[in-house]
């Protein structure tokens, strides 16, 4: 049996609320009809207030999350000193949707030295010294950051300033990307001290590599624990697996999905992607949930083939 997790191991990710369009399911229900800048700023600030009051101490954002860094920066200025808060952001994607949900392209990926310098400057202008962790966004095995020594040295220079340098991984070969990143050193020192990856009951394939990262002393952050909403509103196949555990524990589907990630011993932080304060409150109940070994094993039956999972994710509409 696994013990309940600390609520401080749940962080808040801003991917779903820093811009009007995203690929999570249920956005028409979760977000206001008016998704103007002011409305989304208020939504982000309400979520941040609720998260801080509930004990959440890790906020995750990215340059490509629309105006999420800006909204977060405004909240930080208004709230003043927030002891113990960790702010992680990411560079490597540029937001291109111009605050539209029907844009042909919502973000453009570029892992170059020029993109890093430009986006670090943008992040610094907004977050200043509140930036704790800066991650390369969505590293795959063919990402230039894994071979570009000049870029690696630039990242090491940021680490020398006291910012934790990390990466997020995506795609069916996350494990390969994570292991390649763990092997990188600059002047004998590990380059990446933090690893963020998708892990959920449908797509657990990164688990062994994340365990290796944890054992090597890297911080491990889990994203997309609810599979972009697929586990919060499961299809009939997933519901048949989830329902007996939900019935036995009294937990909602969202809490079960997050608890499954929290109970992995290598998971340091599991991100909630809540779009409403009610969702956040429900997500946070995962910290109090205990799963038996039998229940955890039953939930493991939900796993899909990685290629199938990522193909399904790529087909989700931005709404």
C-alpha positions in Angstrom: 0.0 0.0 0.0 1.2 3.5 -0.8 0.9 6.3 1.7 -0.9 9.6 0.8 1.3 12.2 -0.8 2.1 15.7 0.4 -0.1 18.4 -1.2 3.1 20.3 -1.9 3.9 17.6 -4.5 1.1 18.9 -6.6 2.0 21.9 -8.8 -0.1 24.1 -11.1 0.5 24.2 -14.8 -0.8 27.2 -16.8 -0.9 25.6 -20.3 -4.7 25.5 -20.4 -5.4 29.1 -19.2 -2.7 31.3 -20.5 -4.3 31.4 -24.0 -7.8 31.0 -25.4 -7.1 27.8 -27.3 -5.6 24.5 -26.2 -6.1 20.8 -26.9 -7.6 19.8 -23.5 -11.0 18.2 -23.6 -14.0 20.1 -22.1 -12.8 23.7 -22.6 -16.2 24.9 -23.8 -17.5 23.8 -20.4 -14.5 25.0 -18.3 -13.8 28.4 -19.7 -16.0 31.5 -20.1 -17.5 32.4 -23.5 -15.4 35.6 -23.3 -11.8 34.5 -23.5 -10.4 37.9 -23.9 -7.1 38.8 -22.3 -8.7 40.4 -19.2 -11.0 37.4 -18.7 -8.2 34.9 -18.9 -6.0 37.0 -16.7 -8.7 37.0 -14.0 -9.0 33.2 -14.4 -5.2 32.7 -14.0 -5.1 34.9 -11.0 -8.0 33.2 -9.3 -6.3 29.8 -9.9 -3.0 31.1 -8.5 -4.7 32.5 -5.4 -6.5 29.2 -4.8 -3.4 27.2 -5.4 -1.3 29.2 -3.0 -3.9 29.2 -0.3 -4.1 25.4 -0.7 -0.4 24.9 -0.2 0.7 24.5 -3.9 4.2 25.8 -4.2 5.2 25.0 -7.8 3.9 27.0 -10.8 4.8 25.8 -14.3 4.5 27.9 -17.4 6.1 28.4 -20.8 6.8 31.1 -23.4 4.3 29.4 -25.8 1.5 29.4 -23.3 0.1 32.6 -24.8 0.3 35.3 -22.1 0.8 32.9 -19.1 4.2 34.3 -18.1 2.8 37.8 -18.2 -0.3 36.9 -16.1 2.0 35.1 -13.6 4.4 38.0 -13.4 1.5 40.4 -12.6 0.3 38.1 -9.9 3.7 37.8 -8.4 4.1 41.6 -8.3 0.7 42.0 -6.7 1.2 39.3 -4.1 4.8 40.3 -3.0 6.9 37.8 -1.0 5.8 34.2 -1.5 8.3 32.1 0.5 9.0 28.7 -1.0 7.4 29.3 -4.4 9.1 27.5 -7.3 8.5 29.0 -10.8 9.4 26.9 -13.8 9.1 28.1 -17.3 10.1 26.8 -20.7 11.6 28.0 -24.0 11.7 26.3 -27.4 8.2 27.0 -28.7 6.9 30.4 -29.9 3.2 31.2 -29.5 1.8 32.1 -33.0 -2.0 32.0 -32.6 -2.5 35.7 -32.1 -5.1 35.0 -29.3 -7.3 33.0 -31.7 -8.7 29.5 -31.1 -9.0 28.8 -34.9 -5.4 29.6 -35.8 -3.8 27.3 -38.4 -0.7 27.1 -36.3 -0.7 27.7 -32.5 3.0 27.4 -31.8 6.3 26.9 -33.6 9.2 24.8 -32.3 12.8 25.9 -32.5 15.6 24.7 -30.3 18.3 27.0 -31.5 20.8 29.2 -29.7 19.1 32.3 -31.2 15.7 31.1 -30.0 17.0 30.4 -26.5 18.6 33.8 -26.2 15.5 35.6 -27.4 13.1 33.7 -25.2 15.3 33.8 -22.1 15.4 37.6 -22.5 11.6 37.7 -22.8 11.1 35.5 -19.8 13.6 37.5 -17.8 11.8 40.8 -18.6 8.6 39.3 -17.1 9.7 37.0 -14.3 13.1 38.4 -13.4 14.7 36.7 -10.5 11.5 34.8 -9.6 12.5 32.2 -12.3 13.6 29.1 -10.6 13.7 26.5 -13.3 14.1 27.0 -17.1 13.4 24.1 -19.3 13.9 23.2 -22.9 10.3 22.6 -24.2 9.4 19.2 -25.6 12.8 17.6 -26.3 12.7 14.6 -28.5 15.7 12.3 -29.5 16.4 14.4 -32.6 16.3 17.8 -30.8 19.4 20.0 -31.5 19.8 20.7 -27.8 21.2 17.2 -27.4 24.1 17.8 -29.8 24.6 21.6 -30.0 27.6 22.2 -27.7 27.4 26.0 -28.1 23.8 25.9 -26.9 24.7 23.5 -24.1 27.3 25.9 -22.9 24.8 28.8 -23.0 22.5 26.7 -20.8 25.3 25.9 -18.4 26.0 29.6 -18.1 22.4 30.1 -17.0 22.8 27.3 -14.4 25.9 29.1 -13.1 23.7 32.1 -12.3 21.6 29.9 -10.0 18.7 28.9 -12.3 18.0 25.2 -12.5 18.3 24.1 -16.2 15.8 21.4 -17.2 14.0 19.9 -20.1 10.5 18.7 -20.8 10.1 15.6 -23.0 7.3 14.7 -25.4 6.5 12.0 -27.9 6.6 8.2 -28.0 10.4 8.1 -27.4 10.5 10.2 -24.3 12.6 7.7 -22.5 15.3 7.9 -25.2 15.3 11.7 -25.0 15.5 11.7 -21.2 18.4 9.2 -21.1 20.3 11.2 -23.8 19.8 14.4 -21.7 20.9 12.7 -18.5 24.3 11.8 -20.2 25.1 15.4 -21.1 27.8 17.3 -19.2 29.5 20.6 -19.5 32.9 21.0 -17.9 32.3 17.7 -16.1 28.9 18.8 -14.5 25.5 17.5 -15.5 23.7 20.0 -17.7 20.1 19.1 -16.9 19.1 19.0 -13.2 15.3 18.8 -13.8 13.2 16.5 -16.1 9.6 17.1 -17.0 7.7 14.4 -18.9 4.3 13.1 -19.8 3.3 10.2 -17.6 -0.2 9.0 -17.1 -2.2 5.8 -16.9 -2.6 5.7 -20.6 1.0 6.6 -21.4 3.4 5.3 -18.7 6.3 4.4 -21.0 8.6 7.2 -19.7 8.5 5.7 -16.2 11.7 3.7 -16.2 13.7 6.7 -17.6 12.1 9.0 -15.0 13.1 6.6 -12.3 16.6 6.7 -13.5 16.6 10.5 -13.5 15.3 10.5 -9.9 17.9 8.0 -8.9 20.6 10.3 -10.5 19.4 13.2 -8.3 17.4 15.0 -10.9 14.1 16.6 -10.0 11.2 14.9 -11.8 8.0 16.8 -12.8 5.1 14.9 -14.2 2.9 16.7 -16.8 -0.4 15.7 -18.5 -1.3 13.2 -15.7 -4.9 13.4 -16.9 -4.0 12.9 -20.5 -5.4 16.2 -21.7 -8.7 15.4 -20.1 -9.1 11.8 -21.4 -8.9 10.4 -17.8 -11.1 13.1 -16.3 -13.9 12.1 -18.7 -12.9 8.5 -19.6 -14.2 6.5 -22.5 -16.1 3.3 -21.8 -13.0 1.1 -21.9 -11.1 3.3 -19.4 -14.3 3.7 -17.2 -14.5 0.0 -16.8 -11.0 0.0 -15.2 -11.4 3.2 -13.2 -14.9 2.7 -11.8 -14.1 -0.1 -9.4 -11.3 1.8 -7.9 -13.3 5.0 -7.8 -16.1 3.2 -6.1 -13.8 1.7 -3.5 -12.0 4.9 -2.7 -14.7 7.5 -3.2 -12.4 9.4 -5.4 -13.2 11.2 -8.7 -11.5 10.2 -11.9 -9.2 13.2 -11.8 -8.0 12.4 -8.3 -7.3 8.8 -9.3 -5.3 9.8 -12.3 -3.2 12.3 -10.3 -2.8 9.9 -7.3 -1.5 7.2 -9.6 1.3 9.6 -10.6 1.9 10.9 -7.1 2.4 7.3 -5.9 5.3 6.8 -8.2 8.3 7.1 -5.9 10.3 8.9 -8.5 7.7 11.7 -9.0 8.8 14.8 -7.2 6.0 17.1 -8.5 2.8 16.2 -10.4 1.2 19.1 -12.3 -2.5 19.9 -12.2 -3.7 21.5 -15.4 -6.9 22.8 -13.8 -8.8 25.4 -15.7 -11.2 26.2 -12.8 -10.8 26.6 -9.1 -13.3 23.7 -8.6 -11.2 21.5 -10.8 -8.1 22.5 -8.8 -9.8 21.7 -5.5 -10.8 18.3 -6.8 -7.3 17.6 -8.2 -5.8 18.4 -4.8 -7.8 15.7 -3.1 -5.4 13.3 -4.8 -2.8 14.2 -2.1 -5.1 12.4 0.4 -5.8 9.3 -1.6 -4.2 6.0 -0.7 -4.1 3.2 -3.3 -3.6 -0.4 -2.5 -1.1 -2.4 -4.5 -4.0 -4.2 -6.0 -5.7 -1.0 -7.0 -2.6 0.4 -8.5 -2.0 -2.8 -10.5 -5.6 -2.6 -11.8 -5.1 0.9 -13.0 -1.9 -0.1 -14.9 -4.2 -2.1 -17.3 -5.1 1.2 -18.9 -1.8 1.6 -20.6 -1.8 2.1 -24.4 1.0 1.7 -26.9 3.0 4.9 -26.9 2.7 5.5 -30.7 -1.1 5.1 -30.4 -1.3 7.4 -27.5 0.7 10.2 -29.1 -1.2 9.8 -32.4 -4.5 10.3 -30.5 -3.1 13.4 -28.8 -1.9 14.9 -32.0 -5.4 14.6 -33.4 -7.1 16.4 -30.5 -8.6 19.7 -31.7 -7.5 23.1 -30.3 -10.6 24.7 -28.8 
